[in-house]
Amino acid sequence: MEIEFETVDGITVVTLFGELDSRTAPIVQERLMDLPGPEARVLLEMSGVNYISSAGLRALLMLYRRMATSEGQVALVGLTESIRDVMTVTGFLDFFAAYDTLEEGLAALNQ
């Protein structure tokens, strides 16, 4: 799993590459918990994620909870069809806004 961070218009864009599973989820969760504090805006670019397990979903849920308690925003972008299916079936897309492109995600978080 590779993780890249950049800031675009005050939004932290986190790009993930690889498998988000029980081996990599703790690393991802630790790195995501280091994100900026109150009222932060985070966009997870996941087009490079080809697999997500329950441990990976848990890491994303922990980020969502942290952002919700600090009045921040988090959104997902670039979900592959298989990842979107997993998130739909498990109800994760009830928590996260999901966008097809980086530009759409950035525009939504800038409103």
Backbone torsions as a table, in degrees:
resi	resn	phi	psi	omega
1	MET	NA	128.0	173.8
2	GLU	-111.2	143.8	179.9
3	ILE	-131.2	127.7	176.5
4	GLU	-122.1	140.9	178.8
5	PHE	-119.5	139.7	170.3
6	GLU	-151.8	159.4	178.3
7	THR	-113.6	127.6	179.4
8	VAL	-128.1	115.7	179.4
9	ASP	52.3	40.3	178.4
10	GLY	80.8	2.5	179.1
11	ILE	-104.3	131.0	175.7
12	THR	-83.0	116.5	178.1
13	VAL	-100.1	120.1	179.5
14	VAL	-110.7	116.4	-179.6
15	THR	-102.8	124.8	-179.1
16	LEU	-109.6	138.9	177.5
17	PHE	-131.4	132.7	174.6
18	GLY	112.2	-155.0	-178.4
19	GLU	-100.1	132.9	178.0
20	LEU	-104.4	89.9	-173.7
21	ASP	-129.8	-168.6	-175.7
22	SER	-63.0	-24.9	179.0
23	ARG	-79.0	-39.1	-174.3
24	THR	-99.3	-21.5	-176.4
25	ALA	-57.8	-42.4	179.0
26	PRO	-61.3	-35.8	178.5
27	ILE	-67.4	-46.1	179.2
28	VAL	-62.2	-45.7	-179.4
29	GLN	-60.1	-44.8	179.6
30	GLU	-60.7	-44.4	-179.8
31	ARG	-67.1	-37.1	-179.9
32	LEU	-71.1	-31.5	-180.0
33	MET	-71.3	-14.9	177.2
34	ASP	-84.2	1.4	-177.0
35	LEU	-67.0	162.6	-180.0
36	PRO	-51.6	156.6	-173.3
37	GLY	-81.3	-133.5	-170.8
38	PRO	-51.1	138.0	177.6
39	GLU	60.3	23.8	177.0
40	ALA	-70.3	153.6	174.8
41	ARG	-120.6	124.8	-175.2
42	VAL	-127.6	133.4	176.7
43	LEU	-120.5	118.8	177.9
44	LEU	-94.4	114.6	179.1
45	GLU	-91.2	110.4	-170.7
46	MET	-116.1	17.5	-179.0
47	SER	-64.1	-20.7	178.8
48	GLY	-92.1	2.9	178.6
49	VAL	-90.8	119.2	-176.8
50	ASN	-104.3	-3.5	178.3
51	TYR	-158.3	141.1	174.4
52	ILE	-137.8	130.9	178.3
53	SER	-102.8	-178.7	177.5
54	SER	-62.8	-32.2	176.8
55	ALA	-66.1	-37.3	176.6
56	GLY	-66.8	-41.3	177.0
57	LEU	-62.3	-39.2	178.9
58	ARG	-62.4	-41.6	178.9
59	ALA	-60.4	-41.6	178.2
60	LEU	-67.6	-38.1	178.4
61	LEU	-64.5	-38.7	178.0
62	MET	-62.6	-40.8	176.9
63	LEU	-64.0	-44.8	179.5
64	TYR	-57.7	-46.6	-179.2
65	ARG	-62.9	-42.5	179.1
66	ARG	-62.2	-43.9	-179.1
67	MET	-66.4	-39.3	-179.0
68	ALA	-65.2	-39.0	-178.8
69	THR	-74.8	-18.6	179.5
70	SER	-107.9	16.9	179.6
71	GLU	57.1	32.3	176.1
72	GLY	-92.3	-179.8	178.5
73	GLN	-129.9	142.5	175.1
74	VAL	-138.0	139.4	179.0
75	ALA	-140.9	160.9	179.8
76	LEU	-113.8	149.5	177.6
77	VAL	-142.9	147.0	174.0
78	GLY	74.7	31.7	179.2
79	LEU	-68.7	131.4	174.4
80	THR	-70.7	165.4	-178.4
81	GLU	-60.2	-41.7	-178.5
82	SER	-68.5	-39.6	178.3
83	ILE	-67.6	-42.4	177.9
84	ARG	-60.6	-41.5	178.9
85	ASP	-60.8	-45.7	179.2
86	VAL	-60.8	-44.0	-178.2
87	MET	-69.8	-31.6	177.2
88	THR	-69.7	-48.6	-178.0
89	VAL	-62.5	-37.9	-177.9
90	THR	-85.1	-5.4	178.6
91	GLY	85.3	6.7	-178.0
92	PHE	-66.5	-28.0	-179.8
93	LEU	-75.2	-4.1	170.7
94	ASP	-75.0	-23.8	-178.3
95	PHE	-95.6	-36.9	-172.8
96	PHE	-106.8	136.8	167.3
97	ALA	-78.5	137.6	-178.3
98	ALA	-125.5	135.2	-178.2
99	TYR	-126.4	153.2	-177.9
100	ASP	-76.5	-37.8	-175.5
101	THR	-123.3	159.1	177.2
102	LEU	-60.2	-41.0	-179.6
103	GLU	-61.5	-42.3	178.2
104	GLU	-63.7	-42.7	179.5
105	GLY	-64.2	-43.5	178.8
106	LEU	-63.4	-43.5	179.7
107	ALA	-62.1	-41.8	-178.8
108	ALA	-65.3	-40.9	-179.4
109	LEU	-76.0	-15.7	177.9
110	ASN	-87.7	-4.5	-179.5
111	GLN	-81.0	NA	NA
